[in-house]
Amino acid sequence: MAAVHEKALIEAPPQLASYPDLETIDFIASFAQMRQAQARSPLRRLPLVVLSHRKPFVLPAQPPARVLPHPRAAWRTIQD
C-alpha cells in the first residue's frame, strides 16, 4: 500500500486534528492483528444472521405461547 494511502487511513483529516476526543484506528496494525489471529486459530464456517428493527410490527391478537409477551420492550432493552 502506498504511504499516502496508509497515512490517509491512520491520521485524522486536518480539519479534525484539533478535536481532542477524535478516535482513530491504525488500520494497518489492525489488519495485521486480524491476519495473525486467523492464522493462529481459524474460524470454522459459521452462519451469519443480522437482526434489525426498522418499522413497528403488528402482533396477532393471540400470539403463540413461545413468543415473548412484550417483544418491542425486549428489543429496546437489548439495544442498551
CORGI-V509388 format. One record per residue. N is the residue number from 0. SS is DSSP state (H for helix, E for strand, C for the rest). PSI is psi in whole degrees, -180 to 180 (none if undefined). NEAR is the number of other C-alpha atoms within 12 Angstrom. Layout:
n=N ss=SS psi=PSI near=NEAR
n=N ss=SS psi=PSI near=NEAR
//
This chain:
n=0 ss=C psi=137 near=10
n=1 ss=C psi=148 near=9
n=2 ss=H psi=-36 near=11
n=3 ss=H psi=-36 near=10
n=4 ss=H psi=-41 near=12
n=5 ss=H psi=-43 near=16
n=6 ss=H psi=-41 near=18
n=7 ss=H psi=-33 near=18
n=8 ss=H psi=-33 near=20
n=9 ss=H psi=-41 near=18
n=10 ss=C psi=152 near=21
n=11 ss=C psi=148 near=20
n=12 ss=C psi=149 near=15
n=13 ss=H psi=-37 near=11
n=14 ss=H psi=-14 near=9
n=15 ss=H psi=2 near=13
n=16 ss=C psi=-28 near=13
n=17 ss=C psi=-1 near=11
n=18 ss=C psi=113 near=12
n=19 ss=C psi=-26 near=9
n=20 ss=C psi=9 near=9
n=21 ss=C psi=129 near=14
n=22 ss=C psi=136 near=14
n=23 ss=C psi=164 near=19
n=24 ss=C psi=131 near=16
n=25 ss=C psi=91 near=17
n=26 ss=H psi=-37 near=18
n=27 ss=H psi=-48 near=21
n=28 ss=H psi=-40 near=14
n=29 ss=H psi=-44 near=15
n=30 ss=H psi=-40 near=14
n=31 ss=H psi=-41 near=13
n=32 ss=H psi=-40 near=14
n=33 ss=H psi=-41 near=16
n=34 ss=H psi=-41 near=15
n=35 ss=H psi=-44 near=13
n=36 ss=H psi=-41 near=13
n=37 ss=H psi=-39 near=13
n=38 ss=H psi=-38 near=11
n=39 ss=H psi=-40 near=10
n=40 ss=C psi=82 near=10
n=41 ss=C psi=143 near=12
n=42 ss=C psi=142 near=12
n=43 ss=C psi=167 near=7
n=44 ss=C psi=127 near=6
n=45 ss=C psi=143 near=7
n=46 ss=C psi=150 near=7
n=47 ss=C psi=128 near=6
n=48 ss=C psi=133 near=6
n=49 ss=C psi=122 near=6
n=50 ss=C psi=133 near=9
n=51 ss=C psi=164 near=12
n=52 ss=C psi=110 near=14
n=53 ss=C psi=-46 near=8
n=54 ss=C psi=148 near=7
n=55 ss=C psi=150 near=12
n=56 ss=C psi=153 near=10
n=57 ss=C psi=129 near=11
n=58 ss=C psi=147 near=14
n=59 ss=C psi=155 near=10
n=60 ss=C psi=-38 near=8
n=61 ss=C psi=83 near=11
n=62 ss=C psi=153 near=13
n=63 ss=C psi=152 near=10
n=64 ss=C psi=-29 near=10
n=65 ss=C psi=-11 near=9
n=66 ss=C psi=137 near=13
n=67 ss=C psi=144 near=14
n=68 ss=C psi=-25 near=16
n=69 ss=C psi=72 near=16
n=70 ss=H psi=-35 near=18
n=71 ss=H psi=-42 near=20
n=72 ss=H psi=-41 near=13
n=73 ss=H psi=-42 near=14
n=74 ss=H psi=-44 near=17
n=75 ss=H psi=-39 near=13
n=76 ss=H psi=-44 near=10
n=77 ss=H psi=-10 near=12
n=78 ss=H psi=-19 near=11
n=79 ss=C psi=none near=7
//
